[in-house]
């Protein structure tokens, strides 16, 4: 701390960050904030706090930072996608199913996690990927908020859940790439159609189809329940990020900064 530095009380830091006292103490405990005690009361270096706030831009990816005074609204850019991708990948691996998060228009926001070979063969072609996006877009238009089983354009089963930030539907998470029962001869026409659409050889599609997971009734009932919890978690993360951006925007306006750190 320099001679020109000033000290903040816990109350002043609360007002600056727009958080409660418990959160300040939690951040002290986990090392996110540094402070020292004077006469039994916590004090914080304003210079260090401002430097810490500037450092929060690391990891905040996506679009242009909001300008001071600009209206912050929920959108896909609200979501910290690196964090969403990491949680999605763990969820997909634990569940043993493919998972992806998209915007409401079906455009992917994350990479596919734990995708099966059958879907990879289709998704890695231009025509197949576009069909997947169209399928996700159509799913997002369906009414209701509770995740339910559905069938994708390629014939596999999946479940999707809405990501809601401040009451607005900003994105959706899909988990699936499974079957209710082992594939049989009824798949011949579908395989031929997919091959003609994507240019992938029928034999490759047919062989990969045999390795698509087949879920029993218990597992099929489990997927919507777990996906709903993941979608709700993503919604909360989006809410927290939007709130933080709002706080940083207010700080920028107070300090006269031009941009809010991402």
FIDOFI-742551 format. One line per 8 residues: number of its first residue (from 0); their letters; for each residue x, y, z of C-alpha. Coordinates in pm, whole numbers, padded with zeros to 5 digits. Example, Ala and Ser with C-alpha at 12.3 -4.5 7.8 and 13.67 -1.06 7.14 Angstrom:
2
0	as	01230:-00450:00780 ~ 01367:-00106:00714
END
This chain:
262
0	xxxxxxxx	00000:00000:00000 ~ 00139:00343:-00097 ~ 00110:00673:00092 ~ -00151:00791:-00158 ~ -00360:00476:-00114 ~ -00681:00490:00089 ~ -00841:00229:00308 ~ -01195:00101:00279
8	xxxxxxxx	-01407:-00030:00563 ~ -01608:-00347:00521 ~ -01924:-00138:00478 ~ -01762:00078:00211 ~ -01645:-00233:00026 ~ -01995:-00379:00048 ~ -02136:-00063:-00111 ~ -01868:-00065:-00379
16	xxxxxxxx	-01917:-00428:-00479 ~ -02292:-00436:-00405 ~ -02264:-00753:-00195 ~ -02349:-00836:00165 ~ -02107:-00868:00458 ~ -02119:-01249:00452 ~ -02000:-01249:00091 ~ -01708:-01019:00182
24	xxxxxxxx	-01601:-01257:00458 ~ -01640:-01556:00229 ~ -01420:-01389:-00033 ~ -01161:-01315:00236 ~ -01171:-01676:00349 ~ -01116:-01826:00003 ~ -00845:-01577:-00090 ~ -01032:-01377:-00353
32	xxxxxxxx	-00991:-01061:-00142 ~ -00704:-00942:00074 ~ -00742:-00727:00380 ~ -00595:-00661:00724 ~ -00731:-00573:01064 ~ -00691:-00241:01240 ~ -00819:-00245:01596 ~ -01016:-00561:01523
40	xxxxxxxx	-01186:-00412:01214 ~ -01115:-00517:00856 ~ -00961:-00261:00621 ~ -00901:-00294:00247 ~ -00665:-00113:00012 ~ -00869:00076:-00250 ~ -00579:00046:-00493 ~ -00570:-00332:-00451
48	xxxxxxxx	-00948:-00359:-00484 ~ -00944:-00160:-00807 ~ -00660:-00379:-00940 ~ -00858:-00691:-00842 ~ -01165:-00563:-01027 ~ -00957:-00502:-01337 ~ -00826:-00858:-01308 ~ -01177:-00998:-01324
56	xxxxxxxx	-01172:-00946:-01699 ~ -00960:-01261:-01729 ~ -01190:-01544:-01830 ~ -01488:-01321:-01920 ~ -01510:-01410:-02283 ~ -01753:-01324:-02561 ~ -01885:-00998:-02693 ~ -01783:-00635:-02657
64	xxxxxxxx	-01783:-00517:-02294 ~ -02088:-00307:-02205 ~ -02034:00067:-02210 ~ -02091:00267:-01895 ~ -02458:00366:-01898 ~ -02555:00097:-02151 ~ -02851:-00125:-02071 ~ -02754:-00476:-01968
72	xxxxxxxx	-03001:-00737:-02090 ~ -03000:-01118:-02066 ~ -02859:-01283:-02380 ~ -02641:-01581:-02476 ~ -02340:-01354:-02418 ~ -02448:-01336:-02055 ~ -02326:-01693:-02006 ~ -01957:-01752:-01919
80	xxxxxxxx	-01912:-02020:-02185 ~ -01580:-02159:-02057 ~ -01754:-02238:-01729 ~ -02064:-02376:-01904 ~ -01846:-02597:-02126 ~ -01659:-02741:-01828 ~ -01975:-02826:-01632 ~ -02143:-02962:-01944
88	xxxxxxxx	-01848:-03192:-02015 ~ -01847:-03335:-01662 ~ -02225:-03387:-01677 ~ -02205:-03558:-02018 ~ -01928:-03793:-01910 ~ -02101:-03882:-01584 ~ -02430:-03949:-01762 ~ -02264:-04127:-02054
96	xxxxxxxx	-02454:-03919:-02312 ~ -02379:-03645:-02563 ~ -02449:-03290:-02449 ~ -02445:-02943:-02607 ~ -02565:-02592:-02523 ~ -02712:-02371:-02796 ~ -02869:-02032:-02844 ~ -03246:-02017:-02890
104	xxxxxxxx	-03195:-02016:-03269 ~ -03015:-02351:-03247 ~ -02664:-02216:-03307 ~ -02414:-02400:-03082 ~ -02263:-02201:-02795 ~ -02044:-02489:-02677 ~ -01869:-02783:-02834 ~ -02042:-03122:-02822
112	xxxxxxxx	-01940:-03315:-02511 ~ -01910:-03696:-02510 ~ -02071:-03721:-02853 ~ -02125:-04073:-02989 ~ -01962:-04194:-03313 ~ -02295:-04208:-03497 ~ -02371:-03842:-03427 ~ -02014:-03737:-03500
120	xxxxxxxx	-02035:-03888:-03848 ~ -02347:-03682:-03917 ~ -02255:-03361:-03732 ~ -01913:-03338:-03898 ~ -02075:-03286:-04240 ~ -02215:-02949:-04343 ~ -02560:-03087:-04425 ~ -02575:-03298:-04109
128	xxxxxxxx	-02470:-03011:-03884 ~ -02733:-02785:-04036 ~ -03000:-03049:-03977 ~ -02891:-03071:-03612 ~ -02913:-02692:-03573 ~ -03257:-02689:-03732 ~ -03367:-02967:-03498 ~ -03243:-02775:-03191
136	xxxxxxxx	-03414:-02460:-03313 ~ -03743:-02644:-03357 ~ -03715:-02794:-03008 ~ -03664:-02450:-02855 ~ -03996:-02335:-03005 ~ -04195:-02601:-02825 ~ -04410:-02485:-02532 ~ -04342:-02585:-02175
144	xxxxxxxx	-04043:-02556:-01944 ~ -04008:-02911:-01812 ~ -03746:-03123:-01995 ~ -03911:-03405:-02189 ~ -03794:-03683:-02418 ~ -03789:-03604:-02788 ~ -03650:-03754:-03110 ~ -03388:-03578:-03322
152	xxxxxxxx	-03376:-03566:-03703 ~ -03137:-03865:-03705 ~ -03375:-04081:-03502 ~ -03195:-04071:-03165 ~ -03356:-03967:-02840 ~ -03267:-03658:-02637 ~ -03389:-03421:-02365 ~ -03346:-03045:-02353
160	xxxxxxxx	-03385:-02779:-02087 ~ -03426:-02400:-02099 ~ -03166:-02162:-01957 ~ -03358:-01865:-01813 ~ -03181:-01544:-01707 ~ -03392:-01277:-01536 ~ -03706:-01430:-01683 ~ -03576:-01444:-02041
168	xxxxxxxx	-03510:-01764:-02238 ~ -03151:-01716:-02361 ~ -03020:-02066:-02437 ~ -03090:-02439:-02410 ~ -02891:-02744:-02305 ~ -02947:-03079:-02479 ~ -02852:-03425:-02353 ~ -02912:-03739:-02551
176	xxxxxxxx	-02783:-03948:-02839 ~ -02946:-04266:-02707 ~ -03211:-04520:-02808 ~ -03507:-04673:-02626 ~ -03434:-05013:-02777 ~ -03172:-05182:-02992 ~ -03190:-05078:-03360 ~ -03360:-05322:-03597
184	xxxxxxxx	-03447:-05348:-03964 ~ -03676:-05045:-03939 ~ -03362:-04830:-03949 ~ -03269:-04927:-04306 ~ -03465:-04648:-04473 ~ -03344:-04388:-04224 ~ -02980:-04493:-04268 ~ -03014:-04469:-04645
192	xxxxxxxx	-03166:-04122:-04616 ~ -02893:-04001:-04377 ~ -02625:-04139:-04608 ~ -02771:-03959:-04908 ~ -02798:-03636:-04708 ~ -02451:-03636:-04554 ~ -02244:-03838:-04799 ~ -02136:-04076:-04520
200	xxxxxxxx	-02129:-04441:-04626 ~ -02426:-04647:-04511 ~ -02203:-04918:-04368 ~ -02025:-04667:-04145 ~ -02353:-04527:-04017 ~ -02500:-04873:-03963 ~ -02190:-04990:-03775 ~ -02179:-04678:-03554
208	xxxxxxxx	-02551:-04710:-03479 ~ -02487:-05043:-03308 ~ -02277:-04862:-03046 ~ -02534:-04594:-02960 ~ -02635:-04629:-02591 ~ -02967:-04801:-02525 ~ -03132:-04678:-02204 ~ -03386:-04869:-01998
216	xxxxxxxx	-03695:-04704:-01851 ~ -03521:-04608:-01525 ~ -03237:-04432:-01705 ~ -03477:-04258:-01944 ~ -03666:-04114:-01648 ~ -03341:-04006:-01484 ~ -03214:-03797:-01777 ~ -03485:-03523:-01770
224	xxxxxxxx	-03452:-03484:-01395 ~ -03074:-03443:-01406 ~ -03080:-03219:-01712 ~ -03328:-02988:-01543 ~ -03087:-02943:-01254 ~ -02803:-02865:-01494 ~ -03015:-02611:-01687 ~ -03116:-02447:-01359
232	xxxxxxxx	-02749:-02429:-01259 ~ -02661:-02262:-01590 ~ -02947:-02018:-01534 ~ -02809:-01924:-01191 ~ -02460:-01881:-01335 ~ -02602:-01649:-01601 ~ -02788:-01449:-01334 ~ -02470:-01412:-01127
240	xxxxxxxx	-02266:-01300:-01426 ~ -02524:-01044:-01531 ~ -02538:-00911:-01174 ~ -02160:-00886:-01161 ~ -02148:-00703:-01494 ~ -02404:-00462:-01353 ~ -02187:-00400:-01048 ~ -01879:-00347:-01262
248	xxxxxxxx	-02075:-00108:-01479 ~ -02177:00096:-01177 ~ -01815:00102:-01059 ~ -01705:00217:-01404 ~ -01960:00497:-01395 ~ -01844:00603:-01048 ~ -01474:00596:-01134 ~ -01522:00747:-01480
256	xxxxxx	-01399:00441:-01670 ~ -01504:00409:-02033 ~ -01559:00034:-02044 ~ -01661:-00229:-01793 ~ -01412:-00520:-01769 ~ -01543:-00843:-01910
END
